[in-house]
Amino acid sequence: DTAVSQTPKYLVTQMGNDKSIKCEQNLGHDTMYWYKQDSKKFLKIMFSYNNKELIINETVPNRFSPKSPDKAHLNLHINSLELGDSAVYFCASVSGVGTDTQYFGPGTRLTVL
Amino acid sequence: GENVEQHPSTLSVQEGDSAVIKCTYSDSASNYFPWYKQELGKRPQLIIDIRSNVGEKKDQRIAVTLNKTAKHFSLHITETQPEDSAVYFCAAPENFGNEKLTFGTGTRLTIIP
């Protein structure tokens, strides 16, 4: 019954590794986002997809590559992980655009050692 | 783009007292102002929102007021309870396309029993 789900919940890895985070929503929403929340709790948007099409790409290093195989899924692949990538990554979805309720996933806590 | 400032960054109130958190925004065309609550270790969740055609909206113990002339909006929580302890985020949309929300920096609210 979960509306927005993410896997894994926790990810601990070494610097230089490549990792992926997966997100799925069963709300029938058209738009999905990736946010990064750092240790100070700042929520920063990274990417947004609408119906599998990339519509927002903030100034994120190109080591981060989102992929949307269909409108219910949005994955995030990170190459060559760095210490500064340690954060909680949230996926979110919204029915229309930014002026509707965003539903967040439970978050993935990434720790890079 | 939209710039959202949120104050205070931390707030402690006695249980039963009121709490007020204020946000200012820069884009005068912004028309939607949500507030999200994030409990410790959990995902952000929408608690109330207001659109620019009204000046105030209430939902039980929480209310949001909007002053479009001054470009600020506030969250008011009355009769605070321990379960109100959380980080609260305001947000406003980037009005070019309305695709994304810009979040404030968050307010950590602690209710003292």
Interface residues (C-beta under 8 A of the other chain):
Chain A: T31 Y33 K40 K41 F42 L43 K44 I45 S48 N50 I55 I56 F90 V97 G98 T99 T101 Q102 F104 G105 P106 G107
Chain B: N31 Y32 P34 Y36 Q38 K42 R43 P44 Q45 L46 D49 R51 V87 F89 P93 E94 G97 N98 E99 K100 L101 T102 F103 T105 G106 R108
